[in-house]
Amino acid sequence: MTLIADGGSTKCDWILLDHQGEVLVRTRTRGLNPAVVSQDELVARLKENADLTAIFDTVEQLDFYGAGAGTKTPNEVLAKVLKSLFVKAQVTVNEDLLAAVYAATTEPGIICILGTGSNSCYFDGEKIHSHVPSLGYILMDEASGNYFGKRLIRDYYYQKMPEPIMRAFEKRFDLDADNIKLNVYQRPNPNTYLASFAEFIFTAEEVNGYFWQLISDGMKRFIEYRVLCYKEAQNVPIHFIGSIAHFSEEMIRNAMLPYHLTLGKIIRRPIDGLIEYYRTHRLNQNKPS
């Protein structure tokens, strides 16, 4: 049996496949980003899921793709945790970009992630090329959930929001300055906390001028910094993965127009694409006749 996981900072989707590619278990845990979640907390989040604890002793292969796993130390921490729990499994840990590629295409293209965080790479049909390392939610992550969350909080405090939106924002969230600073600077998962504010934009009854401009500005920055850094961008489709991308298709198209870029697929959840990739490329397809 093969267990595959697509892990972000907010949530992690898990699929258990048998040797014929049939789904045996489908479940979800809280986010398992090893760059911002401690080792003990990673263990706790895995153990609190009954579907996973039931298969700790039976999984043969575990392939984890996740945010924060693209650098050596966090990758090793998460691999150690997974190996300690899934005791019979061969464990691999890869960055979430690889899962995004598998979900989107087998052909050359630019693959972009827009979720709690953001990232991009060029896929040449065989290998991933990342020209700009991701430095996370403080320094980068343009057009991500935490990017838009920070923009909303700043606009609220600088009184750059339209009055009706400010009032609605106050009703929706605890905007006490001490509480915000506590969550950002002292509590775990500040990136996820900041991203939670972005829901305010994407659950609005209509995309008004303020929200439209906010999203458009973020997409313009992302295209400039995370897409145009690849010279191949002019010649291959640009694919987008994640919830932010799913809800922002029109703004993405508009941001790409001045540069004559080609929009490829927009995929909200890569886990379904991963299932198809594994059925086609990874699992034993020799079924009984």
N, C-alpha and C positions, 0 to 999 in steps of 0.2 A: 504493500500500500504506500502511496505517495501523498504526503501532506504538503500543500503549497500555501504560502502566506503572502499577502500584499499588505505591508504595514506602513501606515502614516503616523503622524504625531498624535492625531485625534483618535483614530480607530485602526484596527487591523482585521482584515478578512482572511478566513481560513477555509480551505477546501481539501477534503480527503478524497482521493481517487483510488479506485481499485485498479488492477492491472489492465482492464479493458477500458478505463477512462470513465467509468460510471461514478457519479458523485455519491459518496457514502455519508459524509458529514459536511455541513455548511454552517459555519458559526462565526462569531465576531468577538474580539476582545477590545479593551481600551488600547490606545496607542502604545507602541513599543519602540519608540525612537531612542536608541541607546546613547545618543549624544546629549539628551536632556533628561532621561529617566535613569535613576540609579539601578544598580544590579539587583538589590533586594526588591525594589519596586517592580522590576521586570519579572522576577520570579513570582511575586504576589499576583500580578495581573494575569499571568498564565495559569496559576493554580486556582484562581477564582472562577475559571470557566469549566463547567462540568463536562462539556463535550470534549474538551482537550484532555482533562485529567483521565477520562475514560480510555484514552488511546495512548497515554504516555508509554506504555509497555509494548505497543503493537506496531507502531509506525516504522516502516523500513527505510524510507527516504523522506527527508524534510528539506524543502527548498524555501528559504525565507528571502523575500525581497522587501527592503524597507528604507524609509527615510532615516538618515543619520548613520547608515551602514556603509557609506562610501569611503570612510577613512579608517585607518588601521585599528586604532585602539577601541573605538565603539564597536566595530565589527567583531573584534575578538571577544569583547565582553558579552555581546549578544550570543555569539556562537557557543561560548562556555555555558551560558545559562540554558540554551536549548539542548545542548548535549547532556547536561546534568538531569534534565527532565525526560527527554525522549531517549531513553537509555539504549534502545536497539537501533536507532536511526543513524544513517549517514546524513550529516548535517552540512548544508551549504548556506552561507549568508552573503547576499549581494545587495547593492544599492537599488533603490526603487526605480531608478532610470532603466535598469535592465528589464524589469517587469513591464514598464511602460512601452518599451520597444517591442517586446514579445506580444503585447496586447494590441499594438497598433499596426505593425507591418513586418514583412520580411524583405522589403525593398529599401533602398537608400532613402533617407529622409531626416528631417530635424524633428526630434521628439521633445515635447515640452510638458512639464508637470506644473499644474496650477491647483494646488489644494491648500492645506494648512500652510505649507511652504511652497517654494517654486524652484525649478531647476530646468536644465535643458542639455541636450547632447546632439551630436551628429552620428547617425548610424549609416555605415557605408554598405550595408547588406550582410556584413559579417561581424564587424567590431564596432564598439561604441568609442566615440572620441569626444572628450569634454575639454573644451578650450579654457573655460573659466570654472575653477573649483567653486563649489557652493560653500559660502561662509556663514550660512544660517540666517536666523530671523533678525538679528541685530544689524548686520552689515549688508545683507542682500535680500533675497526673497521678494523681488518686485512682483506686484500683481497677485500675491498670495493672500490667503485669508488673514494671516497676521499683519501683512502690509496694509490691507484695507482696514483692519481693526485699529491699528495705530493711527491711520489717517482720520478715522471717525473720532477717536478720542481727542486728538489734537485739534481738529476742527471744532469740536464741542467746546473745549476750553478756550480756544482763541476766538470763539463766537463767529466762526466762519460758516456755520450751518444756517440755512433758512429757519426762521423762528418755529414754524410748525414741526419741522423735523427735529429740532432741538427738544421740544416738549415731548414728542413721541420717544425720542432716545432716552430721555430722563425716566420715563415711565417703564421702559423696557429693561434698563440696566441699573445696577448700583454704581453710580459715578462719583462716589465719595473719593476724594484725592488720596486719602490714606489707604483706602481699600485697594485702589488701583495700584499704588506703589507696593503694597504688600504682595499682591499677586504677581507683579512684574519682577520685583527684585528679591523676594524672599521665598515664595512658594514654588513648588515644582511645576514644570511645564508652562512657563510663561508664554511660549509661542502658541500653545493651544488656547490659553486664556485670551490672548489678544485676538486670535482667529475667531473666537466665539462672538465677538462684536460684529464681524462681517456678515453674520446671518441677518442682521438688521437691514442690510442693503438688499439681499437676495430673497427676502420674504416680504418685501414691501408689496402693496397691492398694485403699484405701478412704478415703472422706472421713471422718476421725475428728472428734471434737469440737473439737480445737484448730484444724484446718484449716477446719472449718465456720465457726467463730467469726471466724477471720482473714478469710476471704472475705466473710462477711456484714457485718463492720464496714466493709470497703472499699466494698462495694456501697451500704451505707447512706450513707456519706460522698459517694459519687458522685451518688446520687440527690438528696441535699440540696443539693450545691454545683453540679452540672452539669446537672440536669434541672429541678428546681423553680425555677431562676432564670428559666425561660420560663413566662410566664402561660398560654401555650397548652397546657402539659403536661397539664392536666386534660381537654382536649377532643380530643386527637389521639393516635394510637399512638406508642409509644416503641420505636424500632428500635435494635438493638445489632449492631455489626460487630466481628469480631476473635476471636482464639483464646481470650482470657480470658473473653469473653462466652459463647463456645461451650461452655466447660467449666463455666460457673457459672449456668446457666439457673435452677435452683431457688432459689439465693440471690438472684438478681435479682428473681424473682417475689416472694419474701418481702419484699425491701426496698421493693418498690413497693406492697405491700398497704396499709400504713397511710395512704397518700396517694391511694388509689383511682385509680391510674394504669393505663393499658391497655398491655400488652406487645404489641409488633408482631413483626416478624421478628427472628430471631437468625441472622446470617450469618457463618460462620467466615472465608471468603475472599471478598472483594468482587470479585476479578478476573473470576469467572464471571458475576456480575451485570453487570459492565461490558461484557462481550462482548455480552450480550443487549441492553443499552442501545444500544450502537453499531450493532448490526444493525438495530434498530428506528428509531433516531433520527438516526444520523449518516452511515451509509454509503449508497452508491448502490444502491437496491433494484431497479433496472431490469435484471432478468435476461433473457437470451434466451428467447424462447418456443419 
